[in-house]
Amino acid sequence: MSVATVDLYQELLQLPGLTVRRDEPMTRHTSFGIGGPADLFVIPEDAAALARLVAYLAGTEIEALYIGNGTNLLVKDGGIRGVVVRIAGALMGIEREGNSLMMSAGESLAAVCHYAAQQGLAGLEFAAGIPGTVGGAIVMNAGANGGEMAKVLDWVEMIDKTGQISCCSREELHFDYRQSQFQYGDSIITKAAVSLRPSAPSAVYQSLYEAVETRCRRQPVSEWSAGCIFKHPPGDYAGRLLEETDGKGMRVGGAMISRKHANFIVNTGNATAADVIELIRQVQDKVEAKFGVRLDTEICICGEDVQ
Ligand SMILES: Cc1cc2nc3c(=O)[nH]c(=O)nc-3n(C[C@H](O)[C@H](O)[C@H](O)COP(=O)(O)OP(=O)(O)OC[C@H]3O[C@@H](n4cnc5c(N)ncnc54)[C@H](O)[C@@H]3O)c2cc1C
C-alpha cells in the first residue's frame, strides 16, 4: 500500500458513516469468489456518507472504483490499488409514483422485482434472478429473455467524481447490448426510475417465479461465477458455439466451463483470476478456429496482475 493510501485510511476513519477496511480481499465481495486485495474498501452507511466520501476523494489523486454487488466482476489476483466503494446496501429505497418505480442504486434487483409484483406492476420480470443491484444493472444494461434495463428506464440520477449531481433521461444515455456509457465514464449512479405497466400481482409473481425456476434449471446458480462470460455474437448464442466446440468441462487450474451452461465459467474452489483469463483465451481461440467468430467478454475485468 502506498504512503498516500495509508494516510487516506487514517483520514477516512475520521469521516462519519464509513466502514473502512485495509487490504480487503475481493474474494469476499465478488460472486466469483476471486480477487486480490483492495488497498482500501469502504462501505458508506447511507447516501449522506457516500456524498461526503465522494467530496473528500475529489480532493485527492486516489482512484476509486464504485461497485454494486460484485456479480459481474473479475478482480485480478494483484488486487485493486486505491479505493473500492460498495454501493450495495448504502443507497436504499424504492418508491412508487403512478406506474413508475424510483429505485436507489444500492437496492437489489430481487427487492425491486418483489416490490413491483406486490404493487401489481409488470415489465421487470426479465430481471428476476439477476443477482445485482440497480446501479450495476444499469451500468451493464443487464437483461435476459429479450428484456433489458434500457427498455424500461425512464431516467438516471448520477453524481460525478467532483460531487456534481445530474439527471439524464434514457434518450440522453447511450445504451447498447450489455453496454452503457457508464462503463467508460466517471459517474456514480445514485438513483433511477423505470416505467412499468399495471397488472395483477399474482400474474407478475407467477412470471417472476417461472423466470427464476428456469434459471435454476439451466444455470449453475449455486456455484461461484459472474454470470455469462461472453456476449452473444449477432444472431447467435455464445453458449451454442461453446457447446459445439466441446467447451463444457474445459478447465484451467480451478476455473472450469460449467457442465450445466457453457457460457458460465465457475470457480471450482481455488481458481485465480489468471486461471479464468487463460480459460477465456483458450475458448475464444477454439471458437474462432471453428466458427471464425471471436467472442467478446461480458464481465468487467479490473485490478492488476500479481507484481
Ligand atoms: C448467477 C448469475 C446470473 C447472472 N445472470 C445475468 C443475466 O441474466 N443477465 C445479465 O445481464 N447479467 C447477469 N449476471 C451478471 C450480473 O448479475 C449483472 O451484470 C448485474 O447487473 C451486475 O450488478 P452488480 O450490482 O453486481 O454490479 P457489479 O458487478 O458490482 O459492477 C458491475 C459494473 O458496474 C459498476 N457499478 C456498479 N454499481 C455502480 C454504481 N452505482 N455507479 C457506477 N458504477 C457502478 C462497477 O464499477 C462495474 O464496472 C449474472 C450473474 C450471476 C452471478
The ligand as an ORCA input file, in Angstrom:
! r2SCAN-3c Opt
* xyz 0 1
  C     -25.593    -16.487    -11.392
  C     -25.564    -15.182    -12.172
  C     -26.524    -14.949    -13.149
  C     -26.498    -13.746    -13.878
  N     -27.448    -13.553    -14.843
  C     -27.429    -12.415    -15.572
  C     -28.406    -12.182    -16.600
  O     -29.318    -12.975    -16.826
  N     -28.323    -11.043    -17.321
  C     -27.343    -10.105    -17.098
  O     -27.321     -9.077    -17.785
  N     -26.403    -10.302    -16.128
  C     -26.426    -11.417    -15.363
  N     -25.472    -11.619    -14.391
  C     -24.393    -10.625    -14.217
  C     -24.680     -9.545    -13.151
  O     -25.530    -10.039    -12.129
  C     -25.302     -8.296    -13.756
  O     -24.469     -7.694    -14.720
  C     -25.621     -7.255    -12.682
  O     -26.403     -6.247    -13.241
  C     -24.369     -6.643    -12.045
  O     -24.779     -5.871    -10.912
  P     -23.830     -5.664     -9.663
  O     -24.515     -4.763     -8.720
  O     -23.389     -6.966     -9.117
  O     -22.631     -4.905    -10.357
  P     -21.055     -5.101    -10.081
  O     -20.654     -6.446    -10.575
  O     -20.733     -4.743     -8.686
  O     -20.461     -3.991    -11.042
  C     -20.584     -4.082    -12.444
  C     -20.062     -2.764    -13.049
  O     -20.901     -1.698    -12.668
  C     -20.175     -0.693    -11.947
  N     -21.110     -0.188    -10.927
  C     -21.862     -0.908    -10.059
  N     -22.679     -0.097     -9.360
  C     -22.412      1.157     -9.780
  C     -22.951      2.442     -9.459
  N     -23.927      2.624     -8.558
  N     -22.459      3.521    -10.103
  C     -21.496      3.390    -11.039
  N     -20.945      2.213    -11.383
  C     -21.412      1.108    -10.773
  C     -18.937     -1.394    -11.421
  O     -17.865     -0.492    -11.232
  C     -18.661     -2.385    -12.539
  O     -17.999     -1.722    -13.607
  C     -25.486    -12.792    -13.630
  C     -24.521    -13.040    -12.633
  C     -24.554    -14.223    -11.916
  C     -23.526    -14.459    -10.846
*
